[in-house]
């Protein structure tokens, strides 16, 4: 699990950097009308990672319950592919994806690939085991604390994104 945790934590910290610095401060994508689809995908991704971080931090799943994690990972892969698809239109009015953010996205892909490389075989090995969800107990180590913190930040970003997009929708309705 150490390699799985390493790649997922590295992925999450690079993703947080990408979101906070590039998406929110440098480009303010949440307020860019061209970025609506990308913003919706990112909100869906925040929700997905809320569950992934919590489940990886606090539970082990076996048997039929393993499909929960496989499903979440599949949902994230689909969101990632759709994100790549909408990004050119999303960034059209700001000159496209910067070289620096492109590099960040490559690092994200590398770390997500490392996570999948180690985690998917583990999940498939658990499919044949008796079905159960095992709570890892109340004792927290630094890895579980970091995953819990990332899970919390995912929900904060979800709420923030929904509130901003709802305000934008209300402003558009009141202007028309």
C-alpha positions as CSV (number, residue, x, y, z in Angstrom):
1,X,0.0,0.0,0.0
2,X,2.9,2.4,0.5
3,X,3.5,2.8,-3.3
4,X,-0.3,3.3,-3.8
5,X,-0.3,5.9,-1.1
6,X,2.8,7.6,-2.5
7,X,1.4,7.9,-6.0
8,X,-2.1,9.0,-4.9
9,X,-0.7,11.6,-2.4
10,X,1.7,12.9,-5.0
11,X,-1.1,13.1,-7.5
12,X,-3.3,14.9,-5.1
13,X,-0.7,17.5,-4.1
14,X,0.1,18.2,-7.7
15,X,-3.6,18.4,-8.5
16,X,-4.1,20.8,-5.7
17,X,-1.3,23.0,-7.0
18,X,-2.9,22.9,-10.5
19,X,-6.4,23.7,-9.2
20,X,-5.4,26.5,-6.8
21,X,-2.6,28.2,-8.7
22,X,-3.6,27.8,-12.3
23,X,-7.3,27.2,-12.4
24,X,-8.2,29.7,-9.6
25,X,-5.5,32.3,-9.3
26,X,-3.8,32.6,-12.6
27,X,-6.7,31.9,-15.0
28,X,-9.7,32.2,-12.8
29,X,-11.4,29.5,-14.8
30,X,-14.4,29.3,-12.5
31,X,-15.5,32.7,-13.7
32,X,-14.6,32.1,-17.4
33,X,-17.8,31.5,-19.4
34,X,-15.9,29.3,-21.9
35,X,-14.8,27.0,-19.0
36,X,-18.3,25.9,-17.8
37,X,-17.9,22.3,-19.0
38,X,-14.4,22.1,-17.6
39,X,-15.7,23.5,-14.2
40,X,-18.5,21.0,-14.1
41,X,-16.1,18.2,-14.8
42,X,-13.8,19.4,-12.0
43,X,-16.7,19.6,-9.6
44,X,-17.5,16.0,-10.5
45,X,-13.9,15.1,-10.0
46,X,-13.8,16.7,-6.5
47,X,-16.8,14.6,-5.5
48,X,-15.1,11.4,-6.8
49,X,-11.9,12.2,-4.9
50,X,-13.9,12.9,-1.7
51,X,-14.9,9.2,-1.8
52,X,-11.6,7.9,-3.1
53,X,-9.5,9.7,-0.4
54,X,-11.9,8.6,2.4
55,X,-12.1,5.0,1.2
56,X,-8.4,4.6,0.7
57,X,-7.6,6.2,4.0
58,X,-10.1,4.4,6.2
59,X,-11.3,1.2,4.6
60,X,-10.3,-1.9,2.8
61,X,-12.8,-3.4,0.5
62,X,-13.1,-7.0,-0.6
63,X,-15.3,-9.2,-2.8
64,X,-18.2,-7.4,-4.3
65,X,-17.4,-4.2,-2.5
66,X,-14.2,-3.9,-4.5
67,X,-16.4,-2.8,-7.4
68,X,-17.1,0.5,-5.5
69,X,-13.4,1.5,-5.8
70,X,-13.1,0.1,-9.4
71,X,-16.2,2.2,-10.3
72,X,-14.8,5.3,-8.7
73,X,-11.5,4.9,-10.5
74,X,-13.3,4.3,-13.8
75,X,-15.4,7.4,-13.2
76,X,-12.3,9.5,-12.7
77,X,-10.7,8.1,-15.9
78,X,-13.8,9.1,-17.8
79,X,-13.8,12.5,-16.2
80,X,-10.2,12.9,-17.1
81,X,-10.8,12.0,-20.7
82,X,-13.7,14.4,-21.0
83,X,-11.6,17.1,-19.4
84,X,-8.9,16.7,-22.1
85,X,-11.7,16.8,-24.7
86,X,-13.2,20.1,-23.4
87,X,-9.9,21.9,-22.4
88,X,-9.1,23.4,-25.8
89,X,-12.5,25.2,-26.0
90,X,-12.3,26.0,-22.3
91,X,-8.9,27.8,-22.7
92,X,-9.5,29.3,-26.1
93,X,-10.1,32.9,-24.9
94,X,-7.0,32.8,-22.6
95,X,-4.5,31.5,-25.2
96,X,-4.8,27.8,-24.5
97,X,-2.9,25.7,-21.9
98,X,0.3,27.2,-20.8
99,X,3.6,25.2,-21.0
100,X,3.8,25.2,-17.2
101,X,0.3,23.8,-16.8
102,X,0.9,21.3,-19.6
103,X,4.0,20.1,-17.6
104,X,1.8,19.9,-14.4
105,X,-0.7,17.8,-16.3
106,X,2.0,15.5,-17.5
107,X,3.2,15.0,-13.9
108,X,-0.4,14.4,-12.9
109,X,-0.8,11.7,-15.6
110,X,2.5,10.0,-14.6
111,X,1.4,9.8,-10.9
112,X,-2.1,8.7,-11.7
113,X,-0.6,6.0,-13.9
114,X,1.6,4.9,-11.0
115,X,-1.4,4.8,-8.7
116,X,-3.4,2.7,-11.2
117,X,-0.4,0.4,-11.9
118,X,-0.2,-0.7,-8.3
119,X,-3.9,-0.2,-7.2
120,X,-5.8,-2.0,-9.9
121,X,-4.0,-5.3,-9.5
122,X,-4.6,-5.1,-5.8
123,X,-8.3,-4.4,-6.3
124,X,-8.6,-7.3,-8.8
125,X,-6.9,-9.6,-6.3
126,X,-9.5,-8.7,-3.7
127,X,-12.5,-9.5,-6.0
128,X,-12.2,-13.2,-5.3
129,X,-12.1,-12.8,-1.5
130,X,-15.1,-12.9,0.8
131,X,-17.2,-9.7,0.5
132,X,-16.6,-7.3,3.3
133,X,-15.6,-3.7,4.1
134,X,-13.0,-3.4,6.8
135,X,-12.7,-0.2,8.8
136,X,-9.0,0.4,9.5
137,X,-9.7,1.7,13.0
138,X,-9.6,4.9,14.8
139,X,-5.8,5.2,15.0
140,X,-4.6,7.8,12.5
141,X,-1.2,7.9,10.9
142,X,0.2,10.8,8.8
143,X,-1.0,9.2,5.6
144,X,-4.6,8.8,6.8
145,X,-4.5,12.3,8.1
146,X,-3.3,13.6,4.7
147,X,-6.0,11.7,2.8
148,X,-8.6,13.0,5.2
149,X,-7.4,16.5,4.7
150,X,-7.5,16.1,0.9
151,X,-11.0,14.6,1.2
152,X,-12.1,17.7,3.2
153,X,-10.5,20.0,0.6
154,X,-12.3,18.1,-2.1
155,X,-15.7,18.9,-0.5
156,X,-14.7,22.5,0.1
157,X,-13.8,22.9,-3.6
158,X,-17.1,21.2,-4.6
159,X,-19.2,23.6,-2.5
160,X,-17.2,26.6,-3.7
161,X,-17.6,25.6,-7.4
162,X,-21.3,24.9,-7.1
163,X,-21.9,28.2,-5.3
164,X,-19.9,30.2,-7.8
165,X,-21.6,28.5,-10.8
166,X,-25.1,29.0,-9.3
167,X,-24.3,32.7,-8.8
168,X,-23.2,33.0,-12.4
169,X,-26.3,31.3,-13.6
170,X,-28.5,33.6,-11.5
171,X,-26.6,36.6,-12.8
172,X,-27.1,35.4,-16.4
173,X,-30.8,34.9,-15.8
174,X,-31.2,38.4,-14.3
175,X,-29.3,40.0,-17.2
176,X,-31.6,38.4,-19.8
